[in-house]
Amino acid sequence: MSRARESSSVDAQVTSSFERRPVVFLMGPTASGKTALATAVAQHFDVDLVSVDSSLVYRGFDIGSAKPDRATLARFPHALIDIREPWQTYSAAEFAHDAAMEIRRIHGAGRVPLLVGGTGLYFRALDRGLSALPTSDPALRKRLSDEAALHGWHALHARLAGLDPAAALRIHRNDAQRIGRALEVIALSGLALSAQQDALATSSRSWRILKLAVATPDRAQLHARIASRLDAMWAAGFLDEVRALMTRPSFDAGSTSMRAVGYRQSLQHLHGEFDFDECRRRALFASRQLAKRQLTWLRSERDSIGVSGASPDDALHRVKEFLP
């Protein structure tokens, strides 16, 4: 190919890239300051915010989920907050569909979508798509739950490690929901969950994505921030929030929503399983483990760019460079 033709081809590729609509991902672990950065960006650019958080979708999950307060949401509305009741389910596939609809709406208004949150599976589902997995089988799910009640989820995780080592590495041995789903998929399809998830269809080819990952302080500082925020939640009435959820006619202690970090431990405390000090200890440990998993996922996002969580300047500079 001549230099002229090669140059023309490169120019066409660059032009094609910049014709794609821009989307900004702002990702980070719990308590890293994502909301503050997102609202700072929204003050400087024509962006609309979309939440990427598996707890913020639930109505009534306000304090324990660190949902932005009413004043913040009034000034900086977030799509995909308060869209489900606590007893309803909400999957990564549903999120990907809903978020894609919001992105099209925001682009149609001539603005830029900024997706902010810490649920890595949601980001990945939107960015890469999800393979067509078999639907849940209630009878099989019950058999797995009964077996777990007898032998423990650790035993089922060990079985998963033998059937699908890659999935077992991704799934914590205490994550009952994901262990059960992985074993269910294998039983129904005969194929490993990890193999099916790797056969992803790219859903974001029409977008040009800037992935910003909030750089956290050292681990000790992050743990201190998590503890401080958790204590602020207790002081703000987190236990009263859980009590109110328990009084709802459709309350289900086994629902996906009530397995969220902090909510599960609060529910156990209110059921008399242990005292408040133990509740706080367990919730703090679970929050730190969540942050660890989020950081592990972020390290796998090799095309992400680290930005400071202490000041918005870095994020603002990156967004300014990215937008046309």
C-alpha positions in Angstrom: 0.0 0.0 0.0 1.3 3.5 -0.9 2.0 6.0 1.9 -0.8 8.1 0.5 -3.3 5.3 0.6 -2.0 4.1 4.1 -2.4 7.7 5.4 -5.9 7.9 3.9 -6.9 4.5 5.6 -5.6 5.7 9.0 -7.4 9.0 8.7 -10.6 7.1 7.8 -10.2 4.9 10.9 -9.6 8.0 13.1 -12.6 9.8 11.6 -14.8 6.7 12.1 -13.7 6.5 15.7 -14.6 10.0 16.5 -17.9 9.7 14.7 -18.9 7.2 17.4 -20.9 8.8 20.2 -18.8 9.4 23.4 -19.6 7.7 26.7 -17.7 8.1 30.0 -17.4 5.3 32.5 -16.4 6.5 36.1 -15.5 3.3 38.1 -14.1 2.8 41.5 -14.4 0.8 44.8 -16.7 1.6 47.6 -16.0 4.9 49.5 -13.6 6.1 46.8 -15.4 9.4 46.1 -17.0 8.5 42.8 -20.2 10.6 43.3 -18.2 13.7 44.2 -16.1 13.3 41.0 -19.2 12.6 38.9 -21.0 15.7 40.1 -17.8 17.8 39.6 -17.7 16.6 35.9 -21.4 17.4 35.5 -20.7 21.0 36.6 -18.2 21.5 33.8 -19.5 19.5 30.9 -22.9 18.6 29.3 -23.1 15.2 30.8 -26.1 13.3 32.3 -25.4 10.7 35.0 -26.4 7.1 35.0 -25.9 5.0 38.1 -24.1 1.6 37.8 -24.8 0.2 41.2 -26.7 -3.0 42.1 -28.0 -1.6 45.4 -29.1 1.9 44.2 -31.7 0.4 41.9 -33.8 -0.5 45.0 -36.3 1.9 46.5 -35.8 2.3 50.3 -32.2 1.4 50.1 -30.9 4.9 50.8 -28.6 5.0 53.8 -26.9 1.6 53.7 -26.3 1.9 49.9 -24.7 5.4 50.2 -27.3 6.6 47.7 -26.7 10.3 46.9 -29.0 12.5 49.1 -32.1 14.2 47.8 -30.3 17.6 47.4 -27.6 16.0 45.2 -30.1 14.0 43.1 -32.2 17.2 42.7 -29.3 19.0 41.3 -27.6 16.1 39.5 -30.3 13.5 38.6 -29.0 9.9 38.2 -30.8 7.5 35.9 -31.4 3.9 37.1 -31.8 4.8 40.7 -35.0 3.6 42.6 -36.3 1.5 39.7 -37.1 -1.7 41.6 -38.8 -2.7 44.8 -36.6 -4.6 47.2 -38.3 -8.0 46.6 -37.8 -7.7 42.8 -34.8 -9.1 41.0 -32.6 -7.1 38.7 -30.0 -8.8 36.5 -26.8 -7.6 34.7 -28.7 -8.3 31.4 -31.6 -6.0 32.5 -29.1 -3.3 33.5 -27.3 -3.5 30.1 -30.6 -3.1 28.3 -31.8 -0.2 30.5 -28.4 1.6 30.4 -28.3 1.3 26.6 -31.7 2.9 26.5 -30.6 5.7 28.7 -27.4 6.2 26.7 -29.5 6.5 23.5 -31.8 9.0 25.2 -28.9 11.1 26.5 -27.2 11.1 23.1 -30.5 12.1 21.5 -30.6 15.1 23.7 -27.2 16.2 22.5 -25.5 15.4 25.8 -22.9 12.9 27.0 -23.7 9.9 29.2 -21.5 9.5 32.3 -22.0 6.2 34.0 -20.8 6.1 37.6 -20.7 3.3 40.1 -18.8 0.3 41.4 -20.7 -2.8 40.1 -18.2 -4.3 37.8 -20.5 -6.9 36.3 -22.9 -4.2 35.2 -20.1 -2.2 33.4 -18.9 -5.4 31.8 -22.3 -6.4 30.6 -22.9 -3.0 29.0 -19.4 -2.8 27.5 -19.1 -6.3 26.1 -22.5 -7.8 26.2 -23.6 -11.1 27.8 -23.9 -14.5 26.2 -27.3 -16.1 26.1 -27.3 -18.1 29.3 -30.1 -20.6 30.2 -33.0 -19.3 32.3 -33.2 -20.2 35.9 -34.8 -23.5 36.8 -36.6 -23.2 40.2 -36.5 -26.9 40.9 -32.8 -27.1 40.3 -32.1 -23.9 42.3 -34.1 -25.4 45.2 -32.0 -28.6 45.1 -28.8 -26.7 45.2 -30.1 -24.6 48.1 -31.1 -27.7 50.0 -27.7 -29.2 49.4 -26.0 -26.0 50.6 -28.1 -26.1 53.7 -26.9 -29.6 54.4 -23.2 -29.3 53.4 -22.5 -25.5 53.2 -21.8 -23.2 50.2 -18.1 -23.9 50.6 -18.7 -27.5 49.5 -20.6 -26.3 46.5 -17.9 -23.8 45.7 -15.4 -26.7 45.8 -17.5 -28.6 43.4 -17.6 -25.5 41.1 -13.8 -25.3 41.2 -13.7 -28.9 39.8 -16.2 -28.1 37.0 -15.2 -24.6 36.1 -12.0 -23.4 37.8 -12.1 -20.0 36.0 -15.5 -19.2 37.4 -14.5 -20.4 40.9 -11.6 -18.0 40.9 -14.0 -15.1 40.1 -16.6 -16.1 42.6 -16.1 -15.8 46.4 -16.8 -19.0 48.3 -19.4 -17.2 50.4 -21.3 -15.8 47.4 -24.2 -18.2 47.4 -26.1 -16.5 44.6 -23.3 -16.7 42.1 -22.2 -20.1 43.1 -25.7 -21.5 42.7 -26.1 -19.7 39.3 -22.8 -21.1 38.0 -23.7 -24.6 39.0 -27.1 -24.2 37.6 -25.8 -23.0 34.2 -23.4 -26.0 34.0 -26.2 -28.5 34.9 -28.6 -27.0 32.3 -26.3 -26.4 29.4 -23.4 -28.8 30.0 -21.0 -25.9 29.4 -18.9 -23.9 31.9 -20.3 -20.5 32.9 -16.9 -18.9 32.2 -16.7 -20.3 28.7 -20.2 -18.9 27.9 -19.4 -15.5 29.4 -16.2 -15.3 27.4 -18.3 -15.7 24.2 -19.5 -12.1 24.5 -20.9 -10.1 21.7 -19.7 -6.5 21.8 -22.7 -4.2 22.4 -20.8 -0.9 22.5 -19.3 -0.7 19.0 -21.4 2.4 18.3 -19.8 4.2 21.3 -16.4 5.7 22.0 -15.8 4.9 25.7 -13.5 6.7 28.1 -12.9 4.5 31.2 -11.8 6.4 34.3 -10.9 4.4 37.3 -10.7 6.2 40.6 -7.2 5.7 42.1 -7.6 4.9 45.8 -5.2 5.8 48.6 -3.2 3.0 50.1 -5.2 0.1 51.6 -5.1 1.4 55.2 -6.5 4.8 54.1 -9.2 3.2 52.1 -10.2 0.9 55.0 -10.3 4.0 57.3 -12.7 5.7 54.8 -14.9 2.7 54.6 -15.1 2.5 58.5 -15.8 6.2 58.7 -18.6 6.0 56.2 -20.1 2.9 57.8 -20.2 4.6 61.2 -21.9 7.6 59.6 -24.5 5.3 58.2 -25.2 3.8 61.6 -25.5 7.4 63.0 -27.9 8.4 60.2 -30.3 5.6 61.1 -29.2 2.6 59.0 -30.8 0.1 61.4 -34.1 2.1 61.3 -34.0 1.8 57.5 -33.7 -1.9 57.7 -36.4 -2.1 60.3 -38.7 -0.2 57.9 -37.9 -2.6 55.1 -38.8 -5.5 57.4 -42.3 -4.1 58.0 -43.2 -4.1 54.3 -45.8 -6.7 53.3 -43.7 -8.1 50.5 -40.5 -8.2 52.6 -38.4 -11.3 51.8 -35.3 -11.9 54.0 -33.9 -14.1 51.2 -34.2 -11.6 48.4 -31.2 -10.6 46.4 -31.4 -7.1 47.7 -31.1 -8.1 51.3 -27.8 -9.9 50.6 -26.2 -6.5 50.0 -23.2 -5.6 52.2 -24.4 -4.0 55.4 -28.1 -5.0 54.9 -27.4 -8.7 55.4 -25.5 -8.1 58.6 -28.1 -5.6 59.9 -30.9 -8.0 59.2 -29.1 -10.8 61.1 -28.5 -8.4 64.1 -32.2 -7.4 64.1 -33.1 -11.1 64.1 -31.1 -11.5 67.3 -28.2 -13.6 65.8 -25.6 -11.3 67.3 -25.2 -8.0 69.1 -24.5 -4.6 67.4 -20.7 -4.7 67.9 -20.6 -8.0 66.0 -22.9 -6.5 63.4 -20.6 -3.6 62.9 -17.5 -5.9 62.8 -19.1 -8.1 60.1 -20.4 -5.3 58.0 -17.0 -3.6 58.1 -15.3 -6.8 57.1 -17.8 -7.4 54.2 -17.3 -3.8 53.0 -13.5 -4.3 52.9 -13.9 -7.6 51.0 -16.2 -5.8 48.5 -13.6 -3.1 48.0 -11.0 -5.8 47.4 -13.1 -7.5 44.8 -13.8 -4.2 43.1 -10.1 -3.3 43.0 -9.3 -6.8 41.5 -11.9 -6.2 38.8 -10.6 -2.7 38.1 -7.1 -4.1 37.6 -8.5 -6.4 34.9 -9.8 -3.3 33.0 -6.5 -2.7 31.1 -7.9 0.1 29.0 -9.0 2.2 32.0 -7.2 5.4 33.0 -6.5 6.1 36.7 -7.7 9.4 38.1 -7.3 10.9 41.5 -10.2 10.6 44.0 -8.8 13.4 46.1 -9.3 16.2 43.5 -11.5 16.5 40.4 -8.8 18.2 38.4 -7.4 14.9 36.9 -10.9 13.6 35.9 -11.8 17.0 34.4 -8.7 17.1 32.3 -9.2 13.6 31.0 -12.9 14.3 30.1 -11.9 17.6 28.4 -9.3 15.7 26.2 -11.8 13.0 25.3 -14.8 15.1 24.3 -14.8 16.7 20.8 
